[in-house]
Amino acid sequence: MTTPFGQIGVQDILDIVVVAFLIYQAYLLVAGTRAVNVVRGILVFAGVWVAAQLLGLTTLSFLLGRAGTVGIFALLVLFQPELRAALERVGRPRGRDASASGAALQDLARAMERLAERKTGALIAIERRTPLGEYAETGVNIDALVSVPFLEALFARNAPLHDGGIILQGARVVAAGCLFPLQPADGTYRRYGTRHRAAIGLSELTDAVVLVVSEERGSMRIALAGRLGPDLNGTELREQLRELVYDYPAGRPSTPVKPGTTAKAATAESADGRDAEEARAEAGAEARPSPNSRAEVQPETRSEARKEGT
């Protein structure tokens, strides 16, 4: 094949397709993580270096070249958790993982239902692309399969880890009693209690799907992308978990979806719809301010969480 750039053969086309595929896969690995901003910074840095080279700015080119060499090693150190998580995803067995995740979905949803029936507060963060290692380090390291009895035991009222959150990676519980960043108790979030504000805070900083069970009302809700979704029943919870977590990233909604809709349809939700959902969330919200910007979820009494339990 003759083109303005010369002859292009089958091998050249195959080479282009493979490189494009690898670039796309690399994008999927960093999409939704803090590494995205770093990639943007690297592109800006590279653009300045190229401009300095073209303009003949010798000193600036030399300094940027040296800084780039050191920066590569710095990035390897700073983003070691992200690199490890990416390599784990690449080498993860697909079939067995899908089977285990399907069973974990059912156990997780059933555990949430049982906790809600008993009005036992719970806070569960499910890791997606953004590693939650720094939050897992604030709790107790655990390596156990997701199961209904195990989750119920972790959140039992007198259990030592009841007041913290737990972190899931796939079908495994990796940490319990964790401290999540709290959303400040002001403005829209004034009526939310500690557990719900912790769910919102973590979902705002990461792409994690955070499940929360109200200790006062026994409701189940999902926090995603810094917003708290509506109350869910068991069927709706399973549907959202399947689409937001176990089918991720096939559809990547930015907000919790409403009952009766799919996660993919939620990506086209209008601004008016988002405002209405926030109004419903606020109407049923809880009230208990916390003096700390990042603190452990504390037990809430009925008088403290009269507007909405955590």
URBELDA-V834868 format. One record per residue. OMEGA is omega in degrees with one decimal (none if undefined). NEAR is the number of other C-alpha atoms within 8 Angstrom. Layout:
# URBELDA-V834868
omega: {OMEGA,OMEGA}
near: {NEAR,NEAR}
This chain:
# URBELDA-V834868
omega: {-179.3,179.8,175.8,-179.1,-179.7,-179.5,176.2,-180.0,179.9,179.6,178.8,178.7,178.2,179.3,180.0,-179.3,-179.5,179.6,178.6,178.6,-180.0,178.0,179.0,178.6,176.6,176.9,179.3,-179.0,-176.7,-178.3,179.2,178.7,179.4,179.3,179.4,179.6,178.3,178.2,177.6,178.1,178.5,178.9,177.1,179.2,-180.0,178.3,177.8,-179.8,178.3,178.8,178.7,177.7,-178.3,-178.9,178.5,178.8,-171.0,-176.8,179.8,178.6,179.6,-178.6,179.8,177.6,177.3,179.9,178.8,178.7,178.4,-177.4,179.0,179.5,178.2,179.2,178.6,179.6,-175.7,-175.2,177.0,178.1,179.9,178.7,178.6,179.6,179.1,179.2,177.3,178.9,-180.0,-176.3,-177.3,176.7,-173.2,-174.5,-178.5,-179.6,179.9,179.2,179.5,-179.6,178.0,177.2,179.4,178.4,-179.2,179.8,-179.8,179.7,179.6,178.0,177.8,179.2,-178.4,177.4,179.0,178.7,-179.2,-176.9,175.4,-177.6,179.8,178.8,-173.7,177.4,179.3,-177.9,173.4,-178.6,-178.9,178.6,179.6,-176.7,-178.1,177.3,176.9,-179.2,179.2,-179.4,-179.5,179.7,179.8,174.7,-175.4,176.7,176.0,176.2,-178.0,-179.5,-177.9,179.4,177.3,179.6,-179.7,-175.6,175.7,-170.8,-177.9,180.0,-177.4,-178.1,-174.9,-171.0,178.6,176.7,175.3,-177.6,178.5,169.9,-176.5,-177.7,-174.8,171.0,-175.8,-179.4,178.1,-178.0,-174.4,176.5,178.2,179.3,-177.5,169.3,-179.0,-178.0,178.1,178.4,-177.3,-172.7,-176.4,-175.4,-179.4,176.7,-172.4,-175.3,-179.7,178.6,174.6,177.9,179.2,-177.8,-179.9,-178.6,178.5,-177.4,-178.2,176.1,-178.4,170.4,-173.8,179.0,179.9,176.3,-179.4,179.1,-178.4,-174.5,-178.5,-179.6,177.7,-179.1,179.1,173.3,-178.7,177.7,176.2,179.6,-178.5,-178.7,-179.3,176.0,-177.8,168.3,-175.3,-179.5,179.2,178.9,179.6,-179.8,-178.1,177.3,-178.9,-175.5,-176.1,-173.6,-168.4,171.2,-179.6,7.5,-179.4,171.4,-172.9,178.6,-179.1,-178.3,173.6,-176.6,179.8,176.7,178.3,177.7,178.4,-179.9,-179.5,178.8,-178.6,-179.7,-179.7,-177.7,-177.8,179.8,178.3,178.3,179.2,179.0,179.6,179.6,179.0,178.6,177.8,179.5,-178.3,-178.7,-179.7,-172.7,-174.6,-176.2,168.6,-179.2,178.0,-177.6,-175.9,175.9,177.9,-174.3,178.4,178.1,-177.7,177.1,-177.9,177.2,-179.6,179.4,-179.0,-176.2,-175.0,-176.8,171.5,179.4,178.8,none}
near: {5,7,7,4,5,6,7,9,7,6,6,8,9,8,8,8,8,8,8,8,8,8,8,8,8,8,8,7,8,11,9,9,11,8,9,10,7,8,8,8,8,8,8,8,8,8,8,8,12,8,8,12,10,7,6,6,9,8,6,9,11,8,8,9,9,8,8,8,8,8,8,8,8,8,9,9,7,7,9,9,9,9,9,8,9,9,8,8,7,6,6,7,6,6,6,7,10,9,8,9,11,9,9,13,13,9,11,12,11,10,13,11,10,9,14,15,8,7,13,14,14,16,13,11,13,12,14,11,11,12,11,8,7,7,10,15,10,9,12,10,9,8,8,7,8,12,10,10,7,8,11,11,8,10,13,9,6,5,9,5,9,13,11,14,15,14,15,13,10,9,12,10,14,13,15,16,13,16,13,13,10,15,10,10,12,6,5,6,11,12,13,15,15,13,12,10,14,13,16,17,13,14,16,11,8,10,14,13,14,15,13,16,17,16,14,12,8,15,11,15,12,12,17,17,12,11,12,12,15,11,7,11,7,9,7,10,11,11,9,13,10,10,12,14,12,11,9,10,7,5,10,10,11,8,11,14,11,9,7,5,8,11,14,9,8,14,10,6,8,6,6,6,8,9,8,8,10,11,8,9,11,11,6,8,12,14,13,12,10,8,4,6,9,8,9,9,11,8,5,9,6,8,5,8,15,10,9,15,15,16}
